Amino acid sequence: MAFDIDMIKKVYSQYDERITAARQIVNKPLTLAEKILYAHLWDGNATEAYERGKSYVDFAPDRVAMQDATAQMALLQFMQAGRPQAAVPSTVHCDHLIQARDGADQDLTRAKQESSEVFNFLSSVSNKYGIGFWKPGAGIIHQVVLENYAFPGGMMIGTDSHTVNAGGLGMVAIGVGGADACDVMAGLPWELKFPKLIGIKLTGKLSGWAAPKDVILKVAGILTVKGGTGAIVEYFGEGAESLSCTGKGTICNMGAEIGATTSTFGYDASMERYLRATGREEVADAANVIKQHLTADAEVYANPEQYFDQLIEINLSELEPSLNGPFTPDLYTPISRMREEAGKNGWPTKVEWGLIGSCTNSSYEDLSRAASIAKQAIEKGLVTKADFGINPGSEQVRFTADRDGLLKTFEDLNATIFTNACGPCIGMWDRAGADKQEKNTIVHSFNRNFAKRADGNPNTFAFVTSPEMVAAIAISGDLGFNPLTDTLTNKNGEQVKLDPPTGDELPEKGFAVDDPGYQAPAADGSSVNVNVSPTSDRLQLLEPFAAWEGTDLKGLKLLIKAKGKCTTDHISMAGPWLKYRGHLDNISNNMLIGAVNYFNDKTDNVKNQLTGTYGAVPATQRAYKAANIGSIVVGDENYGEGSSREHAAMEPRHLGVRAVLVKSFARIHETNLKKQGMLGLTFANKEDYDKIKEDDTIDINGLTEFAPNKPLTLVLHHADGTSEEIIANHTYNEQQIGWFKAGGALNIIRANQAK
């Protein structure tokens, strides 16, 4: 069944006129990304050519997707917007609040009991405001979106950084904070700085053990975790056309790990096959009518160096399986060098767990290729040396894989089948023994591998690889095992070699499912009541943040000077903290507890300038708030890397932090700070980071003349009585300065609705 087919046909009906107008204005051939962007301008046909990396542009996304952890705050904000119904098709997917422990049935039952209040809240809000609701167990948001909602040439935003997965079906799909989602659902334009363009030409064809995952692992090694910031990555070439649709999704999914705004592929035969296999023949037929607009103009791919800001070429025929990690998703190691690198760096080579799943690699094709390795192992008398876990991507994938015997193959190899949910990928894993914090290694097919992310243990060395490699390494129990060259000893003492994986792009018998887990909203939700108990520890109605007082900010205390990598996991941890995602005050007790304090190399341990004692970051900040004293957070490069979670911006705002000053920001986090009325500033001179001292009191001057492209001056008052000035840059435009002055973007929406 094709959801929202009338909306899709309307989008396609405008394409020819809008692309023609854009081509005339830009006066050159267009990339695919440019076509989709210009086709979704808020004001309709293009009237000016936008400057990449500089022009702020208003867009009209086609739809919004939200997962249960971030949907709570997004919908709590939307409830204050005064709209009777979401203005664009929107969905909520319950995939983050299900902990992996015993197996699918027990884990799902337990989650429904423990989080019933949150699930009921999300269900009732969805019902009231015309939002599609995917129940717990229905699947991981991005796999469900790919199967049901993504369409070539569309534009979508989602409250999860891996919304970009839908690029596998030719969308421009972008991760955002809940405030951005609230804007779009309220019928307002969505603002984005017009992205730069990175072209990646794929030649050759994957074979043997190489998988689509190896493409993005290679790209991450080239571009690093910040190399894609502010850019859309567009893949093209014969190699791109040889990949399956879900393989393309895998590559786009991990584009979040290079900081890219999104990634996408042109519409081709693999996308058409996937649309038809998932019951969306109408979408495929409609896309075929305008398919010339659903890829770049021919001149672009013929001479890509003329049309992209950066160009990378990768020969798929030369790719070998690889693993990225530990502790960062851009540390690239081909399997042929892993044993050497592990020895050189002291990485434990005994593998304790192999995990397959997450939004990155949980399709039918992924399970089928990994199952082919598991089947071989059984037939060749091998057993797994590591524990083994599987998270199917959706109920449709799980049901079909079960029908076709794939799940039984995994179970025969002693694997645990977990719920169709994120599970260990986002820290929802009750791993036995993790509390001992022993040094150990795991391999997984997820996208991120930050310290503590999967199991809370800072000494777990996590490596990202393809599902088939996870299976092979779990069987061997050895991080350095290279299935291309190495043999294993079976239970009869014989040396056996694993053959390359095989699998089906799509199920031979078609997809099947009894109950996909979808709940349609009420036709008229006006009578639906949404109740939030004032004594709940899981949900809390929002109070508006205070407007700017109209003066420069004086006497701010340094809360923390974060050292090195500070991701959204460091700022607002997931795992057990996910249960408080709908209660701003309770979840604020995890604010910055994972950040490393520059002055003592400890986490969650900072100096309280009021008492001179050291304590937890949230408690210290609450003391400043109680004394009506503002504070400032200082950070390093790519601050806020990782998830789209706006809690990492809302928690400091709620507790009274006034500004975040860093060497550079990750895109989504900087936007989230702006939306919540915070000051997100960068050092004009990065070496000034070294001037910040532990006992500093800081003034921010120039706010009374706050204007685009006009730096602010910070005065550092040191404890020895000396002072020095530094310059801070910002990227605020007039509208964003308005958000700051109003105390947040939502205050402006609320005020406009009240008129």
Residue pairs with C-beta under 8 A, 6 or more apart in sequence:
1 279
1 280
2 8
2 279
2 280
2 281
2 282
2 283
3 89
3 132
3 148
3 149
4 63
4 89
4 149
5 282
5 283
5 286
7 62
7 63
7 89
8 62
8 151
8 154
8 283
8 286
9 286
11 39
11 62
11 153
11 154
12 153
12 286
12 287
12 289
12 290
14 39
15 35
15 39
15 153
15 290
15 293
16 290
16 293
17 45
18 38
18 39
18 41
18 44
18 45
18 46
19 30
19 35
19 38
19 39
19 293
21 38
21 45
21 46
22 30
22 34
22 35
22 38
22 39
22 45
22 46
23 29
23 30
23 297
25 46
25 47
25 48
25 49
26 34
26 38
26 46
26 49
27 49
28 307
29 296
29 297
29 298
29 299
29 300
29 307
30 38
30 296
30 297
30 300
31 197
31 199
31 234
31 296
31 297
31 300
31 307
31 308
32 170
32 234
32 236
32 264
32 265
32 266
32 294
32 295
32 296
33 172
33 195
33 197
33 232
33 234
33 264
34 197
35 153
35 293
35 294
35 296
36 153
36 154
36 155
36 171
36 172
36 264
37 57
37 59
37 155
37 172
37 194
37 195
38 46
39 153
39 155
39 293
40 59
40 60
40 61
40 62
40 155
40 172
41 57
41 58
41 59
41 60
42 58
42 59
42 60
42 189
42 190
43 58
50 57
50 194
51 194
52 194
52 195
52 196
52 197
52 309
53 193
53 194
53 195
53 196
53 230
53 231
53 309
54 193
54 194
55 193
55 194
56 191
56 192
56 193
56 194
56 733
56 735
57 191
57 192
57 193
57 194
58 189
58 190
58 191
59 155
59 189
59 190
59 191
59 192
60 155
60 189
60 190
61 88
61 155
61 156
61 157
61 184
61 190
62 88
62 89
62 154
62 155
62 156
63 88
63 89
63 90
63 91
63 149
63 154
63 156
64 86
64 88
64 89
64 90
64 91
64 156
64 157
64 158
64 159
64 181
64 184
64 185
65 90
65 91
65 93
65 141
65 145
65 149
65 156
65 157
65 158
65 159
65 160
65 163
66 74
66 75
66 90
66 91
66 92
66 93
66 141
66 158
66 159
66 160
66 178
66 181
67 92
67 93
67 94
67 95
67 96
67 141
67 158
67 159
67 160
68 92
68 93
68 94
68 95
68 96
68 97
68 118
68 119
68 122
68 136
69 96
69 97
69 426
69 574
69 578
69 581
69 645
70 96
70 159
70 160
70 177
70 178
70 581
70 644
70 645
70 646
71 92
71 93
71 122
71 159
71 178
72 118
72 121
72 122
72 539
72 581
72 582
73 178
73 581
73 582
73 584
73 646
73 647
73 650
74 159
74 177
74 178
74 179
74 181
74 182
74 646
75 92
75 122
75 125
75 129
75 178
76 539
76 540
76 541
76 542
76 582
77 178
77 179
77 182
77 542
77 746
78 86
78 125
78 129
78 181
78 182
78 185
78 186
79 125
79 530
79 541
80 542
80 544
80 746
80 749
80 750
81 182
81 185
81 186
81 746
81 749
81 750
81 753
82 186
82 749
82 750
82 753
82 754
83 129
83 185
83 186
83 187
83 753
84 129
84 525
84 526
85 129
85 130
85 525
86 129
86 130
86 131
86 185
87 184
87 185
87 186
87 187
88 184
88 185
88 187
89 132
89 149
90 129
90 130
90 131
90 132
90 181
90 185
91 131
91 132
91 133
91 134
91 145
91 149
92 122
92 125
92 126
92 131
92 132
92 133
92 134
93 134
93 138
93 139
93 140
93 141
93 144
93 145
94 119
94 122
94 133
94 134
94 135
94 136
94 137
94 138
95 134
95 136
95 138
95 139
95 140
95 141
95 420
95 421
95 422
96 421
96 422
96 426
96 428
96 574
96 578
97 111
97 114
97 115
97 118
97 119
97 136
97 428
97 578
97 579
98 107
98 108
98 111
98 136
98 137
98 419
98 421
98 422
98 423
98 428
99 107
99 110
99 111
99 423
99 428
99 429
99 430
100 107
100 389
100 391
100 418
100 419
100 421
100 423
100 424
100 428
100 429
100 430
101 107
101 110
101 429
101 430
102 416
103 416
103 417
103 418
104 137
104 417
104 418
104 419
104 420
107 418
107 419
108 136
108 137
108 419
108 421
111 136
111 419
112 119
112 136
114 579
115 136
115 538
115 579
117 536
117 538
117 539
118 538
118 539
118 579
118 582
119 135
119 136
121 530
121 532
121 539
121 582
122 133
123 133
123 135
123 519
124 528
124 529
124 530
124 531
125 131
125 530
126 132
126 133
126 519
126 521
127 133
127 519
127 521
127 522
127 525
127 528
128 521
128 522
128 525
128 526
128 528
128 529
128 530
129 185
129 521
129 525
130 521
130 522
130 525
131 521
132 518
132 519
132 520
132 521
133 518
133 519
133 521
134 141
134 144
134 517
134 518
134 519
135 517
135 518
135 519
136 419
136 421
136 517
137 395
137 419
137 420
137 421
137 517
138 144
138 394
138 395
138 420
138 516
138 517
138 518
139 147
139 392
139 393
139 394
139 395
139 396
139 397
139 398
139 420
139 421
139 516
139 517
140 357
140 358
140 359
140 362
140 391
140 393
140 394
140 420
140 421
140 422
141 158
141 160
141 359
142 160
142 162
142 163
142 165
142 166
142 249
142 253
142 359
143 165
143 359
143 362
143 363
143 393
143 394
143 397
144 393
144 394
145 156
145 158
145 163
145 165
145 166
145 173
146 165
146 166
146 168
146 169
146 245
146 246
146 249
146 274
146 363
147 278
147 394
147 396
148 278
149 156
149 166
150 156
150 166
150 168
150 169
150 170
150 171
150 173
151 169
151 170
151 171
151 275
151 280
151 283
151 287
152 169
152 170
152 171
152 267
152 271
152 287
152 294
153 170
153 171
153 267
153 287
153 290
153 293
153 294
154 166
154 170
154 171
154 172
154 173
155 171
155 172
155 173
155 174
156 163
156 166
156 171
156 172
156 173
156 174
157 163
157 173
157 174
157 175
157 176
157 180
157 181
157 184
157 190
158 173
158 174
158 175
158 176
158 181
158 644
159 175
159 176
159 177
159 178
159 181
159 644
159 646
160 175
160 643
160 644
161 175
161 256
161 642
161 643
161 644
161 668
162 175
162 253
162 256
162 359
162 360
162 447
163 173
163 174
163 175
163 176
163 262
163 644
164 173
164 174
164 175
164 252
164 253
164 255
164 256
164 260
164 262
164 263
165 173
165 249
165 252
165 253
165 359
165 360
166 173
166 249
166 252
167 173
167 248
167 249
167 252
167 255
167 262
167 263
167 264
167 265
168 245
168 246
168 247
168 248
168 249
168 250
168 251
168 252
168 253
168 265
168 271
169 245
169 248
169 249
169 271
169 274
169 275
170 264
170 265
170 266
170 267
170 271
170 294
171 264
172 232
172 262
172 264
173 252
173 262
173 264
174 192
174 261
174 262
175 256
175 262
175 644
175 668
176 190
176 644
176 668
176 671
177 644
177 645
177 646
177 649
177 668
177 671
177 672
177 675
178 646
179 646
179 672
179 675
179 676
179 744
179 745
179 746
180 190
180 671
180 675
182 746
182 749
183 189
183 190
183 745
183 749
184 190
186 749
188 749
191 735
192 261
193 230
193 731
195 230
195 231
195 232
195 261
196 230
196 231
196 232
196 309
196 310
197 231
197 232
197 234
197 307
197 308
197 309
197 310
198 223
198 228
198 231
198 232
198 233
198 234
198 260
198 308
198 309
198 310
198 311
198 312
199 233
199 234
199 236
199 304
199 307
199 308
199 310
199 311
199 312
200 219
200 233
200 234
200 235
200 236
200 311
200 312
200 313
200 314
201 236
201 237
201 239
201 301
201 304
201 311
201 312
201 313
201 314
202 215
202 235
202 236
202 237
202 238
202 239
202 240
202 243
202 313
202 314
202 316
203 237
203 238
203 239
203 313
203 314
203 315
203 316
203 317
204 238
204 239
204 315
204 316
204 317
204 318
205 238
205 239
205 242
205 316
205 317
206 212
206 214
206 215
206 239
206 242
206 243
206 316
206 317
206 319
207 317
207 500
208 484
208 500
209 320
209 321
209 335
209 468
209 469
209 472
209 483
209 484
209 500
209 501
210 316
210 319
210 320
210 321
211 247
211 321
211 369
211 466
211 467
211 468
211 469
211 501
212 243
212 244
212 247
212 248
212 250
212 251
212 466
213 250
213 251
213 254
213 360
213 361
213 445
213 464
213 465
213 466
213 467
214 319
214 320
214 321
214 322
214 466
215 243
215 251
215 314
215 316
215 319
216 250
216 251
216 253
216 254
216 255
216 257
217 254
217 322
217 323
217 324
217 332
217 464
217 465
218 314
218 319
218 322
218 332
219 233
219 251
219 258
219 312
219 314
220 254
220 257
220 258
220 324
220 329
220 330
220 332
221 322
221 324
221 330
221 331
221 332
222 312
222 332
223 258
223 312
223 330
224 258
224 330
225 257
225 258
225 259
225 328
225 329
225 330
225 638
225 641
226 258
226 259
226 637
226 638
226 641
226 664
226 666
227 258
227 259
228 255
228 258
228 259
228 260
228 261
229 259
229 260
229 638
229 664
229 666
229 667
230 259
230 261
230 667
231 260
231 261
231 309
231 310
232 260
232 261
232 262
232 263
232 264
233 255
233 258
233 260
233 262
233 263
233 264
234 263
234 264
234 265
234 296
234 308
235 248
235 251
235 263
235 264
235 265
236 265
236 266
236 295
236 296
236 301
236 304
237 301
239 314
239 315
239 316
240 248
240 265
240 266
240 268
241 268
241 269
241 270
242 316
243 251
243 265
243 270
244 270
244 274
244 365
244 505
244 506
245 270
245 271
245 273
245 274
245 505
246 274
246 363
246 364
246 365
246 366
246 505
247 365
248 265
248 270
248 271
249 363
250 360
250 361
250 363
250 366
251 263
251 265
252 262
252 263
252 264
252 265
253 359
253 360
253 447
254 329
254 360
254 447
255 262
255 263
256 447
256 642
257 329
257 330
257 447
257 448
258 330
259 638
259 641
259 666
259 667
261 667
265 271
266 294
266 295
266 296
267 287
267 291
267 294
267 295
268 295
270 505
271 287
272 284
272 287
272 288
273 505
273 506
274 506
275 281
275 283
275 284
275 287
276 284
277 506
277 507
277 510
277 511
278 396
278 511
279 511
287 294
296 307
299 307
300 306
300 307
304 311
305 311
320 334
320 335
320 336
320 484
321 334
321 335
321 465
321 466
321 468
321 469
321 483
321 484
322 332
322 333
322 334
322 335
322 465
323 333
323 335
323 338
323 443
323 463
323 464
323 465
323 469
323 479
324 330
324 331
324 332
324 333
324 449
324 463
324 464
324 465
325 331
325 449
325 461
325 462
325 463
325 464
326 347
326 441
326 449
326 461
326 462
326 463
327 449
327 450
327 451
327 461
327 462
328 449
328 450
328 565
329 447
329 448
329 449
329 464
333 341
335 469
335 482
335 483
335 484
336 482
336 484
336 485
338 479
338 480
338 482
339 349
339 479
339 480
339 482
341 347
342 348
342 349
342 479
342 480
343 349
347 441
347 461
347 479
348 439
348 440
348 441
348 461
348 479
349 441
349 478
349 479
349 480
350 440
350 441
350 477
350 478
350 479
351 385
351 386
351 441
351 442
351 443
351 473
351 474
351 476
351 477
351 478
351 479
352 386
352 387
352 440
352 441
352 442
353 386
353 387
353 388
353 389
353 431
353 442
353 443
353 444
353 474
354 384
354 386
354 387
354 388
354 389
354 442
354 443
354 444
354 470
354 471
354 473
354 474
355 388
355 389
355 390
355 391
355 424
355 425
355 442
355 443
355 444
355 445
355 446
355 454
355 470
356 362
356 366
356 367
356 370
356 389
356 390
356 391
356 444
356 445
356 467
356 470
356 471
357 389
357 390
357 391
357 392
357 393
357 418
357 422
357 423
357 424
357 425
357 444
357 445
357 446
358 391
358 422
358 423
358 425
358 444
358 445
358 446
358 447
359 393
359 422
359 425
359 447
360 425
360 445
360 446
360 447
361 445
361 446
361 466
361 467
362 391
362 392
362 393
362 394
362 397
362 445
363 393
363 397
364 397
364 400
364 401
364 504
364 506
364 507
364 511
365 503
365 504
365 505
365 506
366 393
366 445
366 467
367 390
367 392
367 397
367 401
367 406
367 407
367 467
368 401
368 404
368 406
368 503
368 504
369 467
369 468
369 501
369 502
369 503
370 390
370 410
370 467
370 468
370 470
370 471
370 501
370 503
371 401
371 406
371 409
371 410
371 503
372 468
372 501
372 502
372 503
373 468
373 471
373 472
373 475
373 498
373 501
374 409
374 410
374 412
374 413
374 415
374 471
374 475
375 409
376 382
376 498
376 499
377 383
377 384
377 413
377 471
377 475
377 498
378 409
378 412
378 413
380 490
380 496
380 498
381 490
381 491
381 492
381 494
381 496
382 475
382 488
382 490
382 491
382 496
383 413
383 414
383 475
383 491
384 413
384 414
384 415
384 474
384 475
384 477
385 474
385 475
385 476
385 477
385 478
386 443
386 473
386 474
386 475
386 477
387 416
387 474
388 410
388 413
388 414
388 415
388 416
388 471
388 474
389 415
389 416
389 417
389 418
389 423
389 424
390 407
390 410
390 415
390 416
390 417
390 418
391 418
391 419
391 420
391 421
391 422
391 423
391 424
391 425
392 398
392 401
392 407
392 417
392 420
393 420
394 420
394 516
395 420
395 513
395 515
395 516
395 517
396 511
396 512
396 513
396 516
397 420
397 511
398 407
398 420
399 512
399 513
399 514
400 507
400 511
400 512
400 513
401 407
402 408
403 509
403 512
404 507
404 508
404 509
407 417
410 417
411 417
413 475
418 424
421 428
422 428
423 429
424 431
424 444
424 446
424 454
424 455
425 444
425 446
425 447
425 448
425 454
426 453
426 574
426 575
426 578
427 452
427 453
427 454
427 455
427 456
427 573
427 574
427 575
427 576
427 578
428 574
428 575
428 578
429 454
429 455
429 575
431 454
431 455
431 456
431 457
434 455
434 456
434 457
434 460
435 456
435 457
436 457
437 457
437 458
437 459
438 457
438 459
439 459
439 461
440 457
440 459
440 460
440 461
441 460
441 461
441 462
441 463
441 479
442 454
442 455
442 460
442 461
442 462
442 463
443 462
443 463
443 464
443 465
443 469
443 470
443 473
443 474
443 479
444 454
444 462
444 463
444 464
444 465
444 470
445 464
445 465
445 466
445 467
445 470
446 454
446 464
447 464
448 464
448 569
448 642
449 462
449 463
449 464
450 565
450 567
450 569
450 570
450 642
451 458
451 460
452 458
452 460
452 569
452 573
452 575
452 594
453 462
453 569
453 574
454 460
454 462
456 575
456 576
463 479
465 473
468 501
469 483
472 481
472 483
472 498
473 479
473 481
475 488
475 498
476 486
476 488
481 488
483 497
483 498
483 500
486 497
487 495
487 496
487 497
488 495
488 496
488 497
488 498
489 495
489 496
490 496
522 528
532 539
532 540
532 541
533 539
536 583
537 580
537 583
537 586
538 579
538 580
538 582
538 583
539 582
539 583
540 582
540 583
540 584
540 585
540 586
542 584
544 743
544 744
544 746
544 747
544 750
545 653
545 654
545 676
545 677
545 743
545 744
545 747
546 743
547 677
547 741
547 742
547 743
547 747
548 677
548 703
548 740
548 741
548 742
548 743
550 704
551 703
551 704
552 699
552 700
552 701
552 702
552 703
552 704
553 630
553 658
553 659
553 679
553 699
553 700
553 703
554 699
555 629
555 630
555 697
555 699
556 629
556 630
556 631
556 632
556 658
556 659
556 697
556 698
556 699
556 700
557 609
557 624
557 629
557 630
557 631
557 632
557 696
557 697
557 698
558 609
558 631
558 632
558 634
558 692
558 693
558 694
558 695
558 696
558 697
558 698
559 592
559 606
559 617
559 620
559 621
559 624
559 631
559 632
559 633
559 657
560 592
560 595
560 597
560 598
560 606
560 617
560 633
560 634
561 597
561 598
561 599
561 634
561 635
561 689
561 692
561 694
562 570
562 592
562 595
562 596
562 597
562 598
562 633
562 634
562 635
562 636
562 639
563 595
563 596
563 597
563 598
563 601
563 636
564 596
564 636
565 636
565 638
565 641
566 595
566 596
566 635
566 636
566 639
566 640
566 641
567 640
567 641
567 642
567 643
568 640
568 641
568 642
568 643
568 644
568 645
568 648
568 669
569 594
569 642
569 643
570 592
570 594
570 595
570 596
571 591
571 592
571 594
571 595
571 640
571 648
571 651
571 652
571 669
572 587
572 590
572 591
572 645
572 647
572 648
572 651
573 590
573 593
573 594
574 643
574 645
577 587
577 590
580 586
580 587
580 589
580 590
581 587
581 647
584 647
584 650
584 651
584 654
585 654
587 647
587 651
588 618
588 651
588 654
588 655
589 618
590 618
590 651
591 617
591 618
591 621
591 651
591 652
591 655
592 604
592 617
592 618
592 633
592 652
593 603
593 604
593 616
593 617
593 618
594 603
594 604
595 603
595 617
595 635
596 602
596 603
597 603
597 605
597 606
599 607
599 694
600 614
604 616
604 617
605 614
605 615
605 616
605 617
606 614
606 615
606 616
606 617
606 620
607 613
607 614
607 620
607 694
607 695
608 614
608 615
608 620
608 623
609 695
609 697
610 623
610 624
610 627
610 629
611 623
618 655
621 631
621 652
621 655
621 656
621 657
622 655
624 630
624 631
624 656
625 655
625 656
629 656
630 656
630 657
630 658
631 656
631 657
631 658
632 657
632 658
632 659
632 660
632 661
632 698
632 700
633 652
633 657
633 659
633 660
633 661
634 660
634 661
634 662
634 689
634 692
635 660
635 661
635 662
635 663
636 662
636 663
636 689
637 662
637 663
637 664
638 664
638 665
638 666
639 660
639 662
639 663
639 664
639 665
639 666
639 669
640 648
640 665
640 666
640 668
640 669
640 670
640 672
640 673
641 666
641 669
642 666
644 668
644 672
646 672
646 675
646 676
648 669
648 672
649 669
649 672
649 673
649 675
649 676
649 678
650 672
650 676
652 660
652 678
653 676
653 677
653 678
653 744
657 678
658 678
658 679
658 700
659 678
659 679
659 680
659 681
659 700
660 673
660 678
660 679
660 680
660 681
661 681
661 682
661 683
661 714
661 728
662 680
662 681
662 682
662 683
663 682
663 683
663 686
663 689
664 682
665 673
665 680
665 682
669 680
670 680
670 731
673 679
673 680
674 680
674 732
674 736
674 739
674 740
674 745
675 739
675 744
675 745
675 746
676 744
676 745
677 739
677 740
677 742
677 743
677 744
677 745
677 747
678 740
679 700
679 730
679 740
680 730
680 731
681 700
681 712
681 714
681 728
681 729
681 730
682 728
682 729
682 730
683 689
683 726
683 727
683 728
683 729
684 711
684 726
684 727
684 728
684 729
685 726
685 727
688 726
688 727
691 716
691 724
691 726
692 716
693 716
693 718
693 719
695 718
695 719
696 716
696 717
696 718
696 719
697 717
698 714
698 715
698 716
698 717
699 714
699 715
699 717
700 712
700 713
700 714
700 728
701 712
701 713
701 714
701 715
702 710
702 711
702 712
702 713
703 712
706 712
706 732
706 737
706 740
706 741
707 737
708 732
708 733
708 734
708 737
711 727
711 728
711 729
711 730
712 727
712 728
712 730
713 725
713 726
713 727
713 728
714 725
714 726
714 727
714 728
715 723
715 724
715 725
716 723
716 724
716 725
716 726
717 723
718 724
732 740
738 748
739 745
739 748
742 748
742 751
